[in-house]
Amino acid sequence: MTEELVTLEIAKLLKEKGFLQRKYLTNVSTLHNCYKYLSVPPQSVVQKWLRETKNLHIEIYRSAVGYGYAIVKADNGTWQEDDDSRGPNDGGLWDTYEEALEAGIREALKLI
């Protein structure tokens, strides 16, 4: 079992939103990219960073048709955003937990 790293797209958004943890720095200069180095952390680290520094908690839920997400305020549970059945599978959700979490992270970063 390995930890799922965020995608390069999410890593770029994280940089724009102020995430920088040196231990996750990755050289991306060989990619067609405007950055030389980016922090490319595991999804779980980003989920914790959003909760502890931005007060956004991403909840992943399971239903009969897949996985979805909801974003709430970490301190009081106030609803902020959810998947609104925008996922890629036939039920409007995601087939894996990690795919739903990645989508939830992307949406949470848009709220910052």
N, C-alpha and C positions, 0 to 999 in steps of 0.2 A: 504494500500500500504506500503510495506517495502523495505528498501534498500537491494540490493543483495550484500552479502559478497563474497569476492574472495574465491576460493577453497583452500584447504590445499596445493595443488601443487603450486599454484600461491603464496601463503603466504611464502613458502620455497624459491621460486625464488626471491621474494621481499627482504627477509632477506639477501640473497647472494648479492643482488644489492645495499644494504645499506639502505633500507626502515626500519625505526624504529620510530613508533609513539606510545608512551606508552599507550595512551587511548584506543588503539585497541588490547592490549596484551591479549592473550587467553592462558589458560593452556592447553597444548596438550600432557602433560606427560603421560596421560592414553592411548593415541593412540600409535600404533607401529611407533615411530617417534624418530629421534635423537635429537630433541629439547624439552626443557621443556616448554618454552613459545614462541609464535610467534605472531606477529602483523597480525591480520586478519581483515583488513579494508573493508569498502564498495568499490565496483568497482569504484564509482564516485570519491572517495578520491584518489585511485591509478591513475585514469585517470588524475586528476589534478596534482598529484605529478610528473607523467611522463612529463606532459606539462611544468610545472614550473621549475623542477630541471634537467630534461634530454633533454628538447627541443623536445619532441616527442608528437605529437598530434594524437589521434586515432579518426578517423571519422567513424561513423556508417551510412550506407546507407540502404535504403529499395528498393527492386526490386520485380518483380512479383513472384519470387521463394523464397524469404526470405530476411534475413539481411546479410550484409557483412561489411567488414571494409577496411580501407586504413590507413596507417601510414605515416604522413608527418612531416617535420620539423616545429615546432611551430612558429618559427620566420619568415619563408619565404614561407612555403607551399611546399618545395621541397619534392618530392615523395621519400619514403624510402622502403615501403613494402605494399603489399595488400594480400587479402585472396586467390587470384589465384584459385578461385572456389574449395577450399579444404574442404569446409564445409560438414557436414554429411548428409544433405538432398539430395533428388534426383536432385535438381538444383545446388548442390555444395555450398550451403550457409547454414545459420543457421535459425532455425524456430523462434527464439526470439531475441530481441535486446540484452538481457543480455548474451545470449550464444555467440553472435558475439563479444560483448565487451570483454568477457573473453578470447576468442581466440585472439583478437587484443592485449590485455594486454600481453598475453603469448608471442606473436611475438615481441612486442615492447621491452620486457625484454631481449629477445635474441639479440637485436640490441645494447644493452648497454655493 
